[in-house]
Amino acid sequence: MENAGLLTTAVLFLPLIGLTVLLFFNGKTQVENIKWTTFGFTILTFLASLVMWANFDTSVAGLQMVHQWQWLDIQVGGNNIVSTYYVGVDGLSMLLVLLTTFVMPIAVLASFSMHVLEERGRQKLYYGFLLLLEWAMLGVFFIQDLIIFYVFWEVTLVPMYFLIGIWGAERRVYAAVKFFLYTMAGSILMLIAILYVANVTGTFLLPDIIAQVQANPNIWNEWSGAASASDVTGALLFFGFFVAFAIKVPIFPFHSWLPDAHVQAPTTGSVILAGVLLKMGTYGLVRFNLSMFPEQSVQYAGFIAALGVIGIIYGAWVSYAQTDVKKLVAYTSISHLGFVVVGIFALNSQGIQGATLQMVNHGISTGGLFLVVGIMYERYHTKAMEAYGGIWRIAPAFGAVALIISLSSMGLPGLNGFIGEFTILLGSLGSTYLGFFFTLFATLGVIMAAVYILSMFQHVFMGELKVPHGEDAGTFSLNLKWNEVAVLVPIIVLIFWIGVQPGGFFDVMNASTNELVAHVESSQTEVVEANPVETNAEFAYVGEPVTSEAAE
């Protein structure tokens, strides 16, 4: 396709164009125009991303549809470093771009019936923040220049901070500030690491940095005068990026901001947070940590995967204990994204592909659960689980949809959640760096998910009917509005599509994942050859057991 790079830029900037159009509307008298203009631009962005997908060559491992021009010429530490607007997609980012453009029209459409938006007003500001957020999230997945990536990464904080702080629940200001401070703290560490990396390599461009790492895996420590590739400089840089991404995921023990943010955020804020924003962290681990620091990724794979396993079990255990239905769904994210972390640091194709697909699955399933909770909240005006019961009696179709989404989150075979978790466990079991016990304890999370999901569903939808305070049980109904039906239908379709026919999604990421795994493994081989005495024997032949002859 000619000018394919322009298509990437068009997808990226369509939300910003929509935001510019909103500025010309009167926020008090043209509310309907504001709503539909915002929805229209998110739909256009989604359709443009589908064109990208249609033109994506699954046999190519590297970046496609690249568009670039020089942005800044910076003096850093005596070096002349050029920062470049450099966008493109590969198998590691294509599905996340599609997830972003899929979630945003759903979030906008769900906003049409939010009472809090009608009560507090400022709808022009609200929908403007949604478009700004979509632009920033797409930038994170498209940009290949570290300093511009950092700009987009930080911009995502601003609209989400205001979405929670203005249209959130009772403790919205506390939750918004906590969200902002946590993520900003990690971002500062990443900025320091970015500047150091630029000093070492003389560039902010990720493809050029990866090429230098491939040529010399010891590059981080040699620049500082360290003696071996296992010394402190590379580790500090690795963790500078890791902490920023771990907070965003969030990985245990960096998770405490998430339940507050989810519970206090408006429904659409929770959908976007679970659907896309958290995936920025897991994407960063794959795109930056594994690519730029392959030796350190191997060195700390067991430690980080252990944190993922702890998150799986901890998130599931705490979910079961919740009496707030929205907080229960919030804690499930910690558990489900623990699986993604385990898959990433299995450091093999099965694990990383399963992790990437599970990022998409989590966005669909957990985003769907937040929509279900939001629909109930609009009627009951409470998140306390004890206030719900017997909803299936008056809304069997809604109950059936909620059951499908719940079973998807639980990982039932035939639905999307099973495919991602199964592939991750397969990768973990076959990993040189993890193995049986990581897989065993991670599998406990699948069993625990069935417990808390089914317990929640039984409490809310089964049993005797409970109605909102002041309503009559004989006349109360839970009829869905047209826009609520419209946001649930595409989620159900994707749940079954990925669950029954996942091959097309794996095809997208296969070539890029294989190249990344080869990059990680080749760096270990080169380190062994460069430092035969100082390197652990277990890394002598990556991916194969070490024999006594090899050790000798």
N, C-alpha and C positions, 0 to 999 in steps of 0.2 A: 504493500500500500504506500503510495507516494505521500510525502509529508506526514508520515505516521507520528513523528515527534510533535507536530502541531496538535494532533488529536490528544496527546497526553497533556499538553499545556491547556487545551480547551476544557478537558475534564477537570483539571485543577482549578481553573479560574471561573468556571460557570457559576459556582456559588457566590464568588466575590462580585461578579456582575449582577447577580440577583440582589445582593446586599445593596449595591449602588442604586438599583432601580427602586428598592424600598424607601430610600431616602427622599424620593419625590412624592411619596404618599403622605396624606394627613393621617396621623395615628389615631385621631379621635373619630373622624367621619368616614374613613375608608378602610375599616377593619377587614371587611370581606375581601377587598382587593389585595390587602397585605397577606392574608391567609393563602389565597389562591395563587398569588404571584410566587410566594415562597414555595408552595407545593409544586408549582409548575417548574421552577428552576431545579428543585431536587429531582423531579422526574426526568428533566432534560439531562441532568448529570448522570443519572442511572442509565438512561438509554445510550448516552455517549460511552459509558463504561462497557456496556454490552457490545458496542462496536469495537472497542479495544479488545475485548475477549474474543470476538469473532476473528480478529486479525492477529491474534497471538499465536506464534509458532511454537508448539509444544516441544519440538525437537531441538530448540535453541536454548542453551543453558544461560547465556549471558543476558544483559539488558537489551530490551527491545523498545521500539518507539521512543528513541532518545531525542531530546531537544535540549540545547545548551547555548548559553552565551555568558561572557564574562560579566561579573557583577561588581566585585571590589578588587582593588590591588592593595594588599596590606603588608606593612613592614612588621614582622614578628621575630624578635630576637636577632635582628640583623639580617633575616632572610626576607626576600621579597616573595610573599605568598599570595596567589591569586585565588579569590573565592568565586566560584562559577555557579550560575543557575544551571543545574544539570538534573534533568528529570528523565525517568524511564521506568519500565516495569520488567520483572522477571517472574519466574515461577514462585519465588518466595513472597512476592508482594501483590501479584495479580488478584488472587482470591480475596485478599484483605481490602483491596480497592473496591472490588465488587461488593463485599460485605458492607463497607462504608456507604456506598451509594444506594444499597438496598435498604439499610436501616434508616437513613435520613428521611425519605418520603413517608415511611411508616411513623416515625417520630412526629413529623409535621402533621400528618393526618390525625394521629391520636390526640394532638393538642387542640383540635377543633372543639372537643367536648369537655375540656378541662375546666372545672368550676373555678379553680384557684386563679386561672388566667382571666376569667371574666370578672372575678371579684377584685383583683389587684390591678387589672389593666396593664398598661404599657405594652400592648401587644406588638406594636411596631418594633420596640426594643427587643422583645422576646424572640420574634421570628428573625430579626436581624442577627441576634446571637446564634441562633441555630445555623444560619448560613455561614457565619464567620467560623463556627466550630467545624462545619463540614470542610470548608476550605483548608483549615489548619490541619485537620486529620488526614486529608488526602495528601497534603504537602509532606507529612511525616512519612507516608508510604512511597511517595514518588521521588523525593529529593535524594541525591547521591553526593551532595557536598555537606561536610560535617557542620560547618558554621551556619549554613542556611537551614539545615535539618534542625539545629538547635533553636533557631528562631521560630520555626513552625512548632516545634515541641513546646516551647514556652507559650506561644500564642494560644494553644488549646486550653491553657489554664484559665485564661481571662473569661471567655464566655461561659464555661462551666461554673466558675466561681460565682458569676452573677445569676446564672440559672438557678443554682442552689440557694444563693443568698437572698434573692428577691422573691422567687416563686416557690420556695421550699416550705417545709412544715414548721412546727413550733420552734425548734432549735436550729433553724436554717443558717443563721449567721455563724454560730459555733462550728457547724459542720463544714460550711464554706471556707472558713479561715483555716480549719484543721486540714482540709483537703489541699488548700493552696500552700500552706507552710510545709507540709510533708513532701509534696512533689517538688516544690522549689528547692528544698534542702538537698534532695538527690540531684537535681539539675545543676546545682553549683559544682558538685563534684565532677559531673560529666563535662561541664565547661572547662574546668581545669585540665581534665584528661584530654579534651579536644585540642586545647592550646599546646599541650606537651606533644601530642601526636603530630601536630602541624610543624612543630620545631624539629622533630626527628626526621620527618619525611619530606618537608618542604612543600606540602600540599594539603588542601582540605578535601580533595576529591577521593571518595571511597574506592573506586576502581584502581586508582593509582597507588593508594596505600596498600591495598590487597596485593597488587603486583609486587610491591617492594617486600612485603612479608613473605610472599612465595619465593622470592629470590633469596631472602635472608631471614629465616625464622627468628634469629637472635637479634634482630634489628633494635628492639626496644632497650635491651640491656647493653649492647655494644656502644650505643650512643652515649650512655651514662658511664661507661667504663666498667660495668659489672662483668664478672668472670664467666658466668654461665647463664643459660637461658632460664634457669629455675630461680634466679635471684629476684630481688624485691621490685625492681623498676617495672617490669612487665606485669607483675602481680598487682601493683598499685594502679596502673593504668586499667587493667582488666576490671578491678573492683570499682574504679571511678565510674566506668560505664555501668557495671553490674548493679550497683546500689540504686542508681537513678531508675533503671529498668525494673529492679526488684520492687521498689516502692510503687511503681505504676501498676504492676501486675495484679495485686500485690502478692509477693512471696512471704511466707512466714519467716521472721517475726515483724515484717514491715507492713502488716495488714490493718492495723487498728483504725486507720482513717476511713476504710472502705465501708463498714456497716453504717457509720454515722452519715456518710455522704449519701448512700443509697436510701436510707430511711428518711432523711430530711429532704432529699431532692424531689421535685415533681416527677410524675410518672415518666414523661419523655426524657428527663434528665437521667433517670435510672436506666432507661432503655439504651440510651446512647453510651452511658458510662459502662454498662455491662456489654453492650453490643460491639463497641469499637474502642473506646478510650483505653480499657485495660489491655487490649491487644497490642497497643503501641509498645507496651513493656515487653511482651513476649516476642514481638517482631524485632525489637531492638536487640534482644539477646541473640537471635539468629543472625540478623543482618550485621551487627557490629562486633559483639563479643566473639562469636565463633569465627567470623571472617578475619578480623584484625588481630585476634589473640588466640590462634588455634592451640598453641602449646599450653597456654594457661587454661584454656577451656578443658583440655584433657586433664590437666593437673588437678583442677578443682571440680571436675564433673561429679565425682561421688559425693562431695560435700554439698553441692548445690542441689543435686537430685535428692539427697536426704532431706533437705529443707522442703523440697516439693512433696515428698512422701509425708512429712510431718504436716504440711498444709492440707493434704488430702484427708488425712484422718482427723486432724483438729477441726477443719472446716465442717466435716460431716458430723462430728460429735457435737459441736456447738450449735449447728443447725437444728439438730433434734431437740435441743433444750429450749429453743426460742418459743416465746408466746406471742411475738409480733410477727405476723405473716410476711411482711416486707423484709424484716431483718433476717428471717429464715432464708429467704431467697438470696439475700445479700451474702450470707455466709456460705451458701452453696458455690458462689463464685471462687472463693478461696480454695475450696476442695477441687472443683473442676479444673481450675487453672494450675493447681498442683500437678495434675496429670500432664498438662502441656509442658511444664518445666521438666518433668521426668523424661518426656519424649524428646525434648530438645537436647538434653545432656546425656541421652543414650548415645548420641553422636554417631548414629547410623541412619541410613535412608528411611527405614521403616519408622523409626522414632520421630525424626524431624517431619516427615510427611504426615504422620498421624497427629503430631502436635499442631501443624499448620491447619489441617482439616478440623481439628478440635477447637482451634481458635474460632473458626467459622461456625461450627456447631454450637459452641457456647454462646456466641452472639445471637444466634437464632433462638435457641431453646430458653436461655435465661432472659433474653429480651422479651420473648413471648410470655414467660412467667410474670415478669414485671407488668406487662400489658394486662394480663389476667387479674393481677392484684389491683392494678389501677382502675380497671372496670368495676371491680367490687367496691373499691374505696369510694368511687364516685357515688355509689348508692348508700353505703353504710357509714361513710365518713369516720371510719376508724380502721386501724391496722391490727387491733387486738384480735387474736385468733379465737378467743372465747366468744366474740360477738357473731361469729359465722357458724353456719350449720345448715344442712339440708338444702343447699342451693340447687342440687340436681333435681329436686322435686318440682321446682318452678321454672327451671331453665335447663332442660336436659341437653339441648344442643350446645349451649355454652359449657355445660359440664363435660360433654364429650370432647370438645376442643381443649378444655383445660386438662383433661386426662391424657390426651395425645401429647400435649406439650410436656406434661409432668413425666410421662413414660420416656419421652425423648431425653429429658434431662437426666433421667435415671439410667439411661443406656440400654433400653430394651432392644433386642435384635430386631432388625427390620426398620428401625428408625435411625436418624442421623447420629445420635450420641454414641450408639454402639460401635459404629465404624471407626470413629476417632479413638475411642478408648481401647478397642481391641488392637488397633495398629500400634498404638503407643505401648501397650503391654507386650506385644510381639517384639517391638524394637528394644524394649528394656530387657526382656529375657535373653535376647541375642546379642546384647551389648557387651563389648570387651570391658567397659568401664563400670557397668552396673551389674546386672545378673539376677539370680533367682530371688534373693531376699528383698531386693528393691521391688521386684515384680509382685512378690507375695504380699508385701505390706500395702502396695498400691492397690492391689485387687480387693483388699479389705474395704477400700473406699467405695467400690462398686456396690458391695453388699450393704454398707452403711447408707449409701444414697437411696437404695430401695426402702430402707427403714424410715428415713426422715421424709422422703417424698410421699410415700404411701400414707404415712401417719398424718401429714399435712392435708393430703387430699381427702382422706376419710373424715377428718375433723371439719373441714370447710364445706365439703359437698355432700357428705352422707349424713345419716341420722335425722333428728327432728329439725324442722325448719326454724331458723331464727331470723327475725326481721329487724331492720333498723329501728332505733328508738322512736316511738311515736307512730309507727306504721302498723296497720292491721294485717295479721297473718292471712286473713281470708282474701284480701284484695291486693297485697303486695306482689309485684312482678319485677322481673329482671330482664326486661326486653332490651336487646342490644340496639344501639343506634347504628345507622348505616356506616359511619366511619369506623366504628368499633369492629363491625363485621369485615370491613375492607382491610383493616390492618392485620386481622387474625388469619384470613384466608391465605395470603402468600406465605406466611410462616408455616402453616400446615403443609402447603404444597412442597416447600423446601425440605421440611422434615422427612417427608416420604421420599422425595427425589434423591436426596443424598443417602438415605438409608437403603434404598433399593438399587440405585444406580450410581455408586460413588466413583466409578472408573474415570469418568471425564474430569473430575476434580483432581484425582491423583495424577492424571496425565499432565495437567497444567504445571505441577511442581516437580515432576520426576527428574527432568534434565538438570534443573537448577540445584535440586537437593543432592543429586549424585555428584555434581561438581563441587558443592560445598563440603561434602563428606570426604571426597578425594583430597581437597585442599587441607582439611584438618589432618588427615592421615599422612599426607606427604610431608607436612611440617614436622611430624614426629620422626619420620624416617631421616630427614635431613638433620634434625637435632641429634639423633643417634650417631649419624656418621660424623658430625662435627665434634661431638663430645662423647666418645665411646666409653670413657671411664666414668664420667660424672653423671650420665643419664641412667635412670633405672632400667634394669634388664627387661622389666615387664613391657616396656615400650619398644623393644627391639624389633618386633614384628607386629605392627598394629593390626588388630582384628583377629589375630590367631593366638592360641595359648602358647606360652613360652615353654620350650622343652629344656631339659637339662643341658643338651648340647648347645642350644642357643645361648643359654646363660653363661656357659663356659666360654 
